[in-house]
Amino acid sequence: MSSWSCVLKLDEHRRTTLGGAGALCDAVRAGADLRIGTAFRHNEHIDVASANGELIREVMDFRITYLLDDRWVAGIQNLRMPVALPDGFGPRASMSFFLYNQDGHQAIARPHLDGQPATGAVGPSPANEHADMPRYHELESWDAGTNAPSSNFVYDFEYFHYYVRDQWEQVFAHRADGGVVSGSVEALADAVAAGSEVKIAVRGLCEDLSPASELPVLEPSTDHEVFIHLGACYDYTQSKQLMASANPVVRTRATIPLRYTSAGWDFGWLMPRTDGHVARWLCDPYTLRFSKSAGQYAIRWFVSR
């Protein structure tokens, strides 16, 4: 029996047919995992020259989730590479950082990993019309020809199904200065020692992201939490401090709906600590150069039940 519950359904016009965004927000706020199911025709979405009109049902995991203004959910795929159905992978090595909002707005950022030289400049690009794909509506295009093109779009899938799995319990929360808000480090450490998985919600993680100086700020960043799974956890038993190596995170400027903008996103790794310190090793997607930084953040810590 599946441990996943569908809390929101949208039709191809992105109208609600079941549940509601409030239930989705409540679940993600409490730490729930997110998966989104859609459906499309092979010759409408994969190969428009094909005679194969087979319906394909897709379900995707969104290991990075955003809660924006405490009322809006979006998810980003942080581990996906481009696939070319039904046989293999796309033509260039890259990441496929697909982004889905609770209202069906979508986006893609694609940092290339193959070292080919850039042919374009950072900045707005003409939106593609996709005349051969009438269900594909590209809204904005950025940085075409660079190492990290992105776009925001709507694809009219047959449906959007938002699934959540509530298997998390918040056991500790602290302010950016490490001051305790609720729970305890001891409860967190005991759960880790017993084998529990750990997830964090970092408030304001993307506040320092802004477009390049010559590009306009489209709107101010909104209040947000970013939910990230942790890998290795380290409990310092005498100093009563726990730290961890987080799974890769994709950051983008926190707006509603969530989307990508030129020079307004990056990706990398974090090492959070229970005193609010977060070490960051972030990659510039245009150059693939990594830089180290650190900050103090309010964090909520969840453990698997």
SVG drawing of the C-alpha trace seen along z (x, -y; Angstrom):
<svg xmlns="http://www.w3.org/2000/svg" viewBox="-13 -48 49 50">
<polyline fill="none" stroke="black" stroke-width="0.4" points="0.0,0.0 1.4,-3.4 2.4,-5.8 1.8,-8.7 -1.4,-10.8 -2.7,-13.0 -3.7,-16.3 -4.1,-18.4 -5.2,-17.7 -5.2,-20.1 -6.7,-19.5 -4.9,-20.3 -6.1,-24.0 -4.5,-24.0 -7.9,-24.2 -8.3,-22.5 -10.3,-19.2 -9.4,-17.7 -8.0,-19.0 -6.4,-22.4 -3.2,-24.3 -3.8,-24.8 -3.4,-21.1 -0.3,-20.9 1.2,-23.9 0.3,-22.3 2.0,-19.1 5.2,-20.6 5.4,-23.0 5.4,-19.9 8.3,-18.4 6.4,-16.1 8.1,-14.8 6.7,-15.8 6.2,-14.0 4.2,-15.3 2.4,-13.1 1.6,-14.2 0.6,-12.6 1.3,-13.4 1.3,-11.9 4.6,-10.6 4.0,-12.4 3.0,-15.6 5.9,-15.9 8.7,-13.5 8.8,-13.1 6.4,-15.3 7.2,-13.5 6.2,-10.1 2.9,-8.3 3.0,-7.0 0.2,-8.7 0.7,-6.5 -0.2,-8.1 2.8,-8.3 2.3,-8.7 5.2,-10.4 5.8,-10.8 8.8,-12.9 10.4,-13.3 11.1,-16.8 13.8,-16.5 14.2,-20.2 11.0,-22.0 10.2,-25.6 7.6,-27.2 7.1,-30.8 5.3,-33.4 4.0,-30.4 1.3,-29.9 3.0,-28.7 4.8,-25.4 7.3,-24.7 9.6,-21.8 12.9,-21.4 14.5,-18.2 18.1,-18.3 19.5,-15.0 18.1,-14.7 20.0,-14.5 18.2,-14.8 16.7,-11.6 15.7,-10.9 12.8,-8.5 12.5,-5.6 16.2,-4.7 18.6,-6.8 19.9,-10.2 20.0,-13.6 22.7,-14.9 24.7,-16.9 25.8,-16.2 23.9,-18.5 21.7,-18.7 17.9,-19.1 16.8,-21.3 13.1,-21.1 10.9,-23.3 7.1,-22.9 4.8,-25.3 1.6,-24.4 -0.4,-26.1 1.3,-24.2 3.8,-26.8 7.1,-25.1 10.7,-26.0 14.0,-24.4 17.6,-25.4 20.3,-23.4 23.9,-23.8 26.0,-22.0 28.8,-19.8 30.6,-18.9 32.9,-22.0 31.7,-23.2 32.4,-27.0 29.5,-29.4 28.0,-31.1 25.7,-33.5 25.6,-36.2 23.9,-36.3 20.6,-38.1 17.1,-37.8 16.6,-35.7 13.7,-35.5 11.0,-33.1 10.7,-30.1 7.3,-29.6 7.3,-25.8 4.9,-25.8 5.2,-22.0 4.2,-21.6 1.0,-23.5 0.7,-22.4 4.1,-24.1 3.9,-27.7 7.3,-29.3 6.9,-32.4 10.4,-33.6 13.8,-32.5 17.2,-33.4 20.8,-33.1 20.5,-31.1 23.8,-30.0 25.5,-30.3 26.6,-27.4 23.4,-27.7 20.3,-28.5 16.9,-28.5 13.3,-29.2 9.9,-29.4 6.9,-27.8 3.6,-26.0 3.1,-22.6 -0.5,-21.6 -0.2,-18.1 -3.3,-15.9 -3.3,-16.5 -1.1,-17.5 -1.3,-15.3 0.6,-16.5 1.5,-13.7 2.9,-14.0 4.4,-11.6 4.1,-12.7 6.8,-10.6 8.7,-13.5 8.6,-14.9 10.1,-18.3 12.3,-17.7 14.4,-20.9 14.2,-24.5 16.5,-27.4 16.9,-31.0 19.7,-32.2 21.9,-32.9 21.4,-29.4 18.9,-30.3 16.5,-27.5 12.9,-27.9 11.5,-24.5 12.7,-20.9 16.3,-20.0 19.6,-19.0 19.5,-15.9 16.2,-14.7 17.7,-15.3 21.0,-13.5 19.1,-10.5 17.0,-10.1 20.1,-10.2 21.8,-7.7 18.8,-5.4 19.1,-5.5 16.5,-8.2 16.8,-10.1 17.1,-13.9 15.7,-16.8 16.1,-20.6 14.1,-23.7 16.4,-26.7 14.8,-30.1 16.0,-32.8 18.6,-30.6 18.2,-32.4 18.1,-36.0 21.5,-36.8 20.6,-35.8 20.1,-38.7 20.4,-39.3 23.6,-40.7 24.0,-44.5 23.0,-45.4 19.8,-43.4 16.6,-44.7 15.3,-43.2 11.9,-41.9 10.5,-41.8 11.9,-41.6 12.6,-38.2 9.9,-36.9 10.1,-35.1 10.8,-31.4 12.0,-28.1 14.0,-25.6 13.6,-21.9 16.7,-19.7 17.5,-16.1 20.7,-15.5 23.2,-12.7 25.9,-12.1 25.2,-13.5 27.8,-14.1 26.9,-14.3 29.5,-15.9 28.6,-14.1 30.4,-16.4 29.8,-19.8 26.2,-18.8 26.3,-20.0 25.1,-18.2 26.2,-19.0 25.6,-17.3 26.4,-17.1 23.3,-18.0 22.2,-16.6 22.8,-19.0 20.5,-22.1 19.3,-24.2 18.8,-27.8 16.7,-30.4 15.4,-33.9 12.3,-33.4 9.4,-34.8 5.8,-33.7 5.5,-31.7 9.0,-30.4 11.0,-30.6 14.5,-31.1 15.9,-34.4 19.2,-35.4 22.0,-35.2 19.4,-34.6 20.1,-30.9 22.9,-28.5 23.4,-25.1 25.8,-23.4 26.2,-21.8 25.6,-22.9 26.9,-21.8 24.4,-23.0 25.0,-23.0 22.7,-23.2 24.0,-26.6 22.7,-28.2 26.0,-28.2 25.7,-27.0 28.8,-26.4 28.1,-26.7 30.1,-25.4 28.2,-26.8 28.7,-26.5 28.3,-29.3 26.4,-27.6 27.8,-29.8 31.4,-29.0 31.1,-25.8 33.5,-27.5 32.9,-26.7 33.2,-29.2 32.9,-28.8 30.9,-31.0 28.9,-30.8 26.0,-32.3 23.7,-32.1 20.2,-30.8 17.1,-29.8 16.6,-26.1 14.0,-23.5 15.2,-19.9 13.0,-16.9 13.6,-13.2 11.9,-10.3 9.3,-8.4"/>
</svg>
